[in-house]
Amino acid sequence: MKKGIILCPRCVFCGEQAETVRHLFLHCKITCQIWRLFINLEGFSWTMPD
């Protein structure tokens, strides 16, 4: 709790896992879809880590 605000430890996008930098930028199912969209538009081939 910070200044009367209760913070939820869950991801704001998927709500399934703890909100960590690694999860938000690489493993969240919503951000994975966004990454795939940009990667495919640019014609790159890339595998997500882990």
N, CA, C and O atoms as a CHARMM CRD file, in Angstrom:
* protein
*
  200
    1    1 MET  N      0.84700  -1.16900   0.00000 PROA 1      0.00000
    2    1 MET  CA     0.00000   0.00000   0.00000 PROA 1      0.00000
    3    1 MET  C      0.89400   1.23400   0.00000 PROA 1      0.00000
    4    1 MET  O      1.77600   1.37300   0.84700 PROA 1      0.00000
    5    2 LYS  N      0.66200   2.11100  -0.94200 PROA 2      0.00000
    6    2 LYS  CA     1.43100   3.33700  -1.05800 PROA 2      0.00000
    7    2 LYS  C      0.46300   4.50500  -1.15200 PROA 2      0.00000
    8    2 LYS  O     -0.32700   4.59300  -2.09200 PROA 2      0.00000
    9    3 LYS  N      0.52800   5.39400  -0.18000 PROA 3      0.00000
   10    3 LYS  CA    -0.34000   6.58000  -0.14500 PROA 3      0.00000
   11    3 LYS  C     -1.81500   6.21100  -0.25900 PROA 3      0.00000
   12    3 LYS  O     -2.57400   6.89100  -0.95100 PROA 3      0.00000
   13    4 GLY  N     -2.21700   5.15900   0.40400 PROA 4      0.00000
   14    4 GLY  CA    -3.61700   4.76200   0.42700 PROA 4      0.00000
   15    4 GLY  C     -4.08100   3.98900  -0.79300 PROA 4      0.00000
   16    4 GLY  O     -5.27000   3.69400  -0.91300 PROA 4      0.00000
   17    5 ILE  N     -3.17000   3.65000  -1.70600 PROA 5      0.00000
   18    5 ILE  CA    -3.53400   2.90700  -2.90700 PROA 5      0.00000
   19    5 ILE  C     -3.06200   1.46100  -2.74700 PROA 5      0.00000
   20    5 ILE  O     -1.89100   1.21200  -2.45800 PROA 5      0.00000
   21    6 ILE  N     -3.95600   0.53800  -2.93100 PROA 6      0.00000
   22    6 ILE  CA    -3.60900  -0.87500  -2.85400 PROA 6      0.00000
   23    6 ILE  C     -3.17400  -1.32600  -4.24600 PROA 6      0.00000
   24    6 ILE  O     -3.92600  -1.20100  -5.21200 PROA 6      0.00000
   25    7 LEU  N     -1.96000  -1.84900  -4.33800 PROA 7      0.00000
   26    7 LEU  CA    -1.42400  -2.29100  -5.61900 PROA 7      0.00000
   27    7 LEU  C     -1.61100  -3.79700  -5.77600 PROA 7      0.00000
   28    7 LEU  O     -1.32300  -4.57100  -4.86300 PROA 7      0.00000
   29    8 CYS  N     -2.08700  -4.19000  -6.92500 PROA 8      0.00000
   30    8 CYS  CA    -2.27800  -5.60200  -7.23300 PROA 8      0.00000
   31    8 CYS  C     -0.98400  -6.16500  -7.80900 PROA 8      0.00000
   32    8 CYS  O     -0.40000  -5.55600  -8.70600 PROA 8      0.00000
   33    9 PRO  N     -0.52300  -7.31300  -7.31600 PROA 9      0.00000
   34    9 PRO  CA     0.72900  -7.88400  -7.82800 PROA 9      0.00000
   35    9 PRO  C      0.56600  -8.60800  -9.16500 PROA 9      0.00000
   36    9 PRO  O      1.54600  -9.12100  -9.70400 PROA 9      0.00000
   37   10 ARG  N     -0.62600  -8.65700  -9.69600 PROA 10     0.00000
   38   10 ARG  CA    -0.87600  -9.37300 -10.94900 PROA 10     0.00000
   39   10 ARG  C     -0.64200  -8.47400 -12.15300 PROA 10     0.00000
   40   10 ARG  O     -0.72500  -7.25000 -12.05800 PROA 10     0.00000
   41   11 CYS  N     -0.35000  -9.09700 -13.28000 PROA 11     0.00000
   42   11 CYS  CA    -0.12100  -8.39800 -14.54700 PROA 11     0.00000
   43   11 CYS  C     -1.37500  -7.59900 -14.92200 PROA 11     0.00000
   44   11 CYS  O     -2.49100  -8.10900 -14.83200 PROA 11     0.00000
   45   12 VAL  N     -1.18200  -6.35000 -15.34000 PROA 12     0.00000
   46   12 VAL  CA    -2.31500  -5.50700 -15.70000 PROA 12     0.00000
   47   12 VAL  C     -2.95100  -5.93000 -17.02400 PROA 12     0.00000
   48   12 VAL  O     -4.10900  -5.60200 -17.28300 PROA 12     0.00000
   49   13 PHE  N     -2.20600  -6.65800 -17.86600 PROA 13     0.00000
   50   13 PHE  CA    -2.72900  -7.06300 -19.16300 PROA 13     0.00000
   51   13 PHE  C     -3.47100  -8.38400 -19.10600 PROA 13     0.00000
   52   13 PHE  O     -4.60700  -8.47400 -19.57100 PROA 13     0.00000
   53   14 CYS  N     -2.84500  -9.41700 -18.53800 PROA 14     0.00000
   54   14 CYS  CA    -3.47500 -10.74600 -18.55200 PROA 14     0.00000
   55   14 CYS  C     -4.05700 -11.13800 -17.19300 PROA 14     0.00000
   56   14 CYS  O     -4.99100 -11.93800 -17.13500 PROA 14     0.00000
   57   15 GLY  N     -3.52300 -10.58900 -16.10600 PROA 15     0.00000
   58   15 GLY  CA    -4.02300 -10.89300 -14.77400 PROA 15     0.00000
   59   15 GLY  C     -3.70200 -12.28700 -14.29000 PROA 15     0.00000
   60   15 GLY  O     -4.23400 -12.72800 -13.27200 PROA 15     0.00000
   61   16 GLU  N     -2.83000 -12.99600 -15.01200 PROA 16     0.00000
   62   16 GLU  CA    -2.56100 -14.38900 -14.68500 PROA 16     0.00000
   63   16 GLU  C     -1.32600 -14.61200 -13.83200 PROA 16     0.00000
   64   16 GLU  O     -1.30500 -15.52500 -13.00600 PROA 16     0.00000
   65   17 GLN  N     -0.28800 -13.79000 -14.01600 PROA 17     0.00000
   66   17 GLN  CA     0.96600 -14.00600 -13.30700 PROA 17     0.00000
   67   17 GLN  C      1.40000 -12.73100 -12.60700 PROA 17     0.00000
   68   17 GLN  O      0.81200 -11.66700 -12.79600 PROA 17     0.00000
   69   18 ALA  N      2.44600 -12.86000 -11.79400 PROA 18     0.00000
   70   18 ALA  CA     2.98500 -11.70300 -11.09600 PROA 18     0.00000
   71   18 ALA  C      3.54300 -10.71500 -12.11500 PROA 18     0.00000
   72   18 ALA  O      4.11600 -11.10500 -13.13200 PROA 18     0.00000
   73   19 GLU  N      3.36400  -9.43400 -11.82000 PROA 19     0.00000
   74   19 GLU  CA     3.83300  -8.39200 -12.72300 PROA 19     0.00000
   75   19 GLU  C      5.31700  -8.13600 -12.50400 PROA 19     0.00000
   76   19 GLU  O      5.71200  -7.43400 -11.57300 PROA 19     0.00000
   77   20 THR  N      6.12600  -8.71500 -13.37300 PROA 20     0.00000
   78   20 THR  CA     7.56900  -8.49700 -13.34500 PROA 20     0.00000
   79   20 THR  C      7.96000  -7.91500 -14.69900 PROA 20     0.00000
   80   20 THR  O      7.19800  -8.00300 -15.66200 PROA 20     0.00000
   81   21 VAL  N      9.13900  -7.32700 -14.76900 PROA 21     0.00000
   82   21 VAL  CA     9.60400  -6.77300 -16.03800 PROA 21     0.00000
   83   21 VAL  C      9.68100  -7.87600 -17.09200 PROA 21     0.00000
   84   21 VAL  O      9.24600  -7.69700 -18.22900 PROA 21     0.00000
   85   22 ARG  N     10.23600  -9.01100 -16.69700 PROA 22     0.00000
   86   22 ARG  CA    10.36900 -10.14200 -17.63000 PROA 22     0.00000
   87   22 ARG  C      9.00600 -10.59600 -18.14800 PROA 22     0.00000
   88   22 ARG  O      8.84300 -10.84600 -19.34200 PROA 22     0.00000
   89   23 HSD  N      8.03700 -10.70100 -17.25400 PROA 23     0.00000
   90   23 HSD  CA     6.70000 -11.12500 -17.67200 PROA 23     0.00000
   91   23 HSD  C      6.06200 -10.06800 -18.58100 PROA 23     0.00000
   92   23 HSD  O      5.52700 -10.40800 -19.63700 PROA 23     0.00000
   93   24 LEU  N      6.11100  -8.81200 -18.19000 PROA 24     0.00000
   94   24 LEU  CA     5.45400  -7.76300 -18.96600 PROA 24     0.00000
   95   24 LEU  C      6.00300  -7.62100 -20.37700 PROA 24     0.00000
   96   24 LEU  O      5.23900  -7.40900 -21.31800 PROA 24     0.00000
   97   25 PHE  N      7.30600  -7.73400 -20.53400 PROA 25     0.00000
   98   25 PHE  CA     7.90000  -7.49300 -21.84100 PROA 25     0.00000
   99   25 PHE  C      8.11500  -8.74400 -22.68000 PROA 25     0.00000
  100   25 PHE  O      8.30400  -8.63100 -23.89100 PROA 25     0.00000
  101   26 LEU  N      8.09300  -9.92500 -22.08600 PROA 26     0.00000
  102   26 LEU  CA     8.39600 -11.12700 -22.85000 PROA 26     0.00000
  103   26 LEU  C      7.35500 -12.23400 -22.77300 PROA 26     0.00000
  104   26 LEU  O      7.10700 -12.90500 -23.77400 PROA 26     0.00000
  105   27 HSD  N      6.74700 -12.44300 -21.62500 PROA 27     0.00000
  106   27 HSD  CA     5.95500 -13.65600 -21.44100 PROA 27     0.00000
  107   27 HSD  C      4.44800 -13.45300 -21.30400 PROA 27     0.00000
  108   27 HSD  O      3.69800 -14.42800 -21.34400 PROA 27     0.00000
  109   28 CYS  N      4.00000 -12.24600 -21.14800 PROA 28     0.00000
  110   28 CYS  CA     2.55300 -11.99700 -21.06000 PROA 28     0.00000
  111   28 CYS  C      1.91900 -12.35500 -22.40300 PROA 28     0.00000
  112   28 CYS  O      2.44800 -11.99600 -23.45500 PROA 28     0.00000
  113   29 LYS  N      0.80000 -13.05200 -22.36900 PROA 29     0.00000
  114   29 LYS  CA     0.18900 -13.49300 -23.62700 PROA 29     0.00000
  115   29 LYS  C     -0.26700 -12.30600 -24.49200 PROA 29     0.00000
  116   29 LYS  O     -0.31300 -12.41800 -25.71700 PROA 29     0.00000
  117   30 ILE  N     -0.59500 -11.19800 -23.87300 PROA 30     0.00000
  118   30 ILE  CA    -1.01100 -10.01500 -24.63600 PROA 30     0.00000
  119   30 ILE  C      0.19000  -9.34800 -25.29400 PROA 30     0.00000
  120   30 ILE  O      0.14300  -9.02800 -26.48200 PROA 30     0.00000
  121   31 THR  N      1.26100  -9.13400 -24.54000 PROA 31     0.00000
  122   31 THR  CA     2.43800  -8.49000 -25.12400 PROA 31     0.00000
  123   31 THR  C      3.13800  -9.40900 -26.13100 PROA 31     0.00000
  124   31 THR  O      3.76600  -8.91800 -27.06900 PROA 31     0.00000
  125   32 CYS  N      3.04200 -10.72200 -25.95700 PROA 32     0.00000
  126   32 CYS  CA     3.59800 -11.65500 -26.94400 PROA 32     0.00000
  127   32 CYS  C      2.90900 -11.46200 -28.29000 PROA 32     0.00000
  128   32 CYS  O      3.55900 -11.49400 -29.33500 PROA 32     0.00000
  129   33 GLN  N      1.60200 -11.26300 -28.26500 PROA 33     0.00000
  130   33 GLN  CA     0.87000 -11.04200 -29.51300 PROA 33     0.00000
  131   33 GLN  C      1.30300  -9.73900 -30.17300 PROA 33     0.00000
  132   33 GLN  O      1.41500  -9.67500 -31.39700 PROA 33     0.00000
  133   34 ILE  N      1.54500  -8.70500 -29.38100 PROA 34     0.00000
  134   34 ILE  CA     1.99400  -7.42300 -29.92200 PROA 34     0.00000
  135   34 ILE  C      3.39200  -7.55500 -30.52400 PROA 34     0.00000
  136   34 ILE  O      3.65400  -7.04200 -31.61100 PROA 34     0.00000
  137   35 TRP  N      4.29600  -8.25000 -29.80900 PROA 35     0.00000
  138   35 TRP  CA     5.64600  -8.48100 -30.33900 PROA 35     0.00000
  139   35 TRP  C      5.57100  -9.22900 -31.66000 PROA 35     0.00000
  140   35 TRP  O      6.24000  -8.85100 -32.62200 PROA 35     0.00000
  141   36 ARG  N      4.76500 -10.28800 -31.72000 PROA 36     0.00000
  142   36 ARG  CA     4.64700 -11.08100 -32.95300 PROA 36     0.00000
  143   36 ARG  C      4.13800 -10.22900 -34.11800 PROA 36     0.00000
  144   36 ARG  O      4.59500 -10.37700 -35.25200 PROA 36     0.00000
  145   37 LEU  N      3.20400  -9.35200 -33.83200 PROA 37     0.00000
  146   37 LEU  CA     2.66600  -8.46800 -34.86800 PROA 37     0.00000
  147   37 LEU  C      3.78200  -7.60300 -35.45400 PROA 37     0.00000
  148   37 LEU  O      3.94400  -7.54300 -36.67200 PROA 37     0.00000
  149   38 PHE  N      4.55000  -6.93400 -34.59400 PROA 38     0.00000
  150   38 PHE  CA     5.62300  -6.06800 -35.07400 PROA 38     0.00000
  151   38 PHE  C      6.73100  -6.85700 -35.76000 PROA 38     0.00000
  152   38 PHE  O      7.26700  -6.41800 -36.77800 PROA 38     0.00000
  153   39 ILE  N      7.07400  -8.00400 -35.21500 PROA 39     0.00000
  154   39 ILE  CA     8.13400  -8.82500 -35.80200 PROA 39     0.00000
  155   39 ILE  C      7.71500  -9.32600 -37.18900 PROA 39     0.00000
  156   39 ILE  O      8.51900  -9.30300 -38.12100 PROA 39     0.00000
  157   40 ASN  N      6.48700  -9.76900 -37.32800 PROA 40     0.00000
  158   40 ASN  CA     5.99800 -10.25200 -38.61900 PROA 40     0.00000
  159   40 ASN  C      5.88900  -9.12500 -39.64100 PROA 40     0.00000
  160   40 ASN  O      6.15200  -9.33800 -40.82500 PROA 40     0.00000
  161   41 LEU  N      5.50600  -7.93100 -39.19900 PROA 41     0.00000
  162   41 LEU  CA     5.40900  -6.80400 -40.11900 PROA 41     0.00000
  163   41 LEU  C      6.76900  -6.42700 -40.69500 PROA 41     0.00000
  164   41 LEU  O      6.86800  -5.98700 -41.84000 PROA 41     0.00000
  165   42 GLU  N      7.80600  -6.60200 -39.89900 PROA 42     0.00000
  166   42 GLU  CA     9.16200  -6.28000 -40.33900 PROA 42     0.00000
  167   42 GLU  C      9.83400  -7.44900 -41.05500 PROA 42     0.00000
  168   42 GLU  O     10.91500  -7.28300 -41.62000 PROA 42     0.00000
  169   43 GLY  N      9.21400  -8.62200 -41.04000 PROA 43     0.00000
  170   43 GLY  CA     9.75200  -9.77700 -41.74200 PROA 43     0.00000
  171   43 GLY  C     10.87500 -10.49800 -41.01200 PROA 43     0.00000
  172   43 GLY  O     11.64500 -11.23000 -41.63400 PROA 43     0.00000
  173   44 PHE  N     10.97800 -10.30300 -39.70600 PROA 44     0.00000
  174   44 PHE  CA    12.01400 -10.96200 -38.91600 PROA 44     0.00000
  175   44 PHE  C     11.53400 -12.33300 -38.45800 PROA 44     0.00000
  176   44 PHE  O     10.33500 -12.60700 -38.42600 PROA 44     0.00000
  177   45 SER  N     12.48100 -13.18200 -38.10800 PROA 45     0.00000
  178   45 SER  CA    12.19000 -14.46600 -37.50200 PROA 45     0.00000
  179   45 SER  C     12.85600 -14.48300 -36.14000 PROA 45     0.00000
  180   45 SER  O     14.07100 -14.31100 -36.03600 PROA 45     0.00000
  181   46 TRP  N     12.05800 -14.69100 -35.08500 PROA 46     0.00000
  182   46 TRP  CA    12.59500 -14.61300 -33.72700 PROA 46     0.00000
  183   46 TRP  C     11.83300 -15.55900 -32.82400 PROA 46     0.00000
  184   46 TRP  O     10.62000 -15.71900 -32.96300 PROA 46     0.00000
  185   47 THR  N     12.54200 -16.18600 -31.89900 PROA 47     0.00000
  186   47 THR  CA    11.93300 -17.08200 -30.92200 PROA 47     0.00000
  187   47 THR  C     11.97800 -16.42000 -29.55200 PROA 47     0.00000
  188   47 THR  O     13.01700 -15.90500 -29.13800 PROA 47     0.00000
  189   48 MET  N     10.85300 -16.43700 -28.85500 PROA 48     0.00000
  190   48 MET  CA    10.79200 -15.85600 -27.52400 PROA 48     0.00000
  191   48 MET  C     11.65100 -16.67300 -26.56900 PROA 48     0.00000
  192   48 MET  O     11.62300 -17.90200 -26.62800 PROA 48     0.00000
  193   49 PRO  N     12.42200 -16.02000 -25.68200 PROA 49     0.00000
  194   49 PRO  CA    13.21700 -16.75800 -24.70900 PROA 49     0.00000
  195   49 PRO  C     12.35300 -17.48900 -23.69400 PROA 49     0.00000
  196   49 PRO  O     11.25600 -17.03600 -23.36500 PROA 49     0.00000
  197   50 ASP  N     12.83700 -18.60200 -23.20300 PROA 50     0.00000
  198   50 ASP  CA    12.15900 -19.44000 -22.20400 PROA 50     0.00000
  199   50 ASP  C     10.80500 -19.89300 -22.71400 PROA 50     0.00000
  200   50 ASP  O     10.08800 -20.60600 -22.01200 PROA 50     0.00000
